[in-house]
């Protein structure tokens, strides 16, 4: 395993944009589900 120096560590690109996009999509889906459940409650069978 190669040990990285400080400059090489700063050049690493992470997946922050992908994680942020997934988090926003999950939040929107959750909010839509809460609103839908409040407006149109369905009974359990």
C-alpha positions as CSV (number, residue, x, y, z in Angstrom):
1,X,0.0,0.0,0.0
2,X,1.3,3.4,-0.9
3,X,1.5,6.1,1.7
4,X,0.2,9.5,0.3
5,X,1.8,12.8,1.0
6,X,0.0,16.0,1.9
7,X,-0.4,17.2,-1.7
8,X,-1.7,13.9,-2.9
9,X,-4.3,13.8,-0.1
10,X,-5.6,17.3,-1.2
11,X,-6.0,16.0,-4.8
12,X,-8.5,13.2,-3.8
13,X,-12.0,13.9,-5.0
14,X,-14.8,12.5,-3.0
15,X,-18.5,11.8,-3.6
16,X,-19.9,14.7,-1.7
17,X,-22.1,15.9,-4.6
18,X,-23.6,12.4,-5.1
19,X,-24.3,12.1,-1.4
20,X,-25.8,15.5,-1.2
21,X,-28.1,14.7,-4.2
22,X,-29.3,11.5,-2.6
23,X,-29.9,13.2,0.7
24,X,-32.0,15.9,-1.0
25,X,-33.9,13.4,-3.0
26,X,-34.7,11.3,0.1
27,X,-35.8,14.5,2.0
28,X,-38.1,15.5,-0.9
29,X,-39.6,12.0,-1.0
30,X,-40.2,11.9,2.7
31,X,-41.9,15.3,2.7
32,X,-44.1,14.3,-0.2
33,X,-45.1,11.1,1.7
34,X,-45.9,13.0,4.8
35,X,-48.1,15.5,2.9
36,X,-49.8,12.7,1.0
37,X,-50.5,10.8,4.2
38,X,-51.9,13.9,5.9
39,X,-54.1,14.9,2.9
40,X,-55.2,11.4,1.8
41,X,-55.0,9.0,4.8
42,X,-55.6,5.3,3.8
43,X,-56.8,2.7,6.2
44,X,-54.8,-0.4,6.9
45,X,-56.4,-3.6,5.6
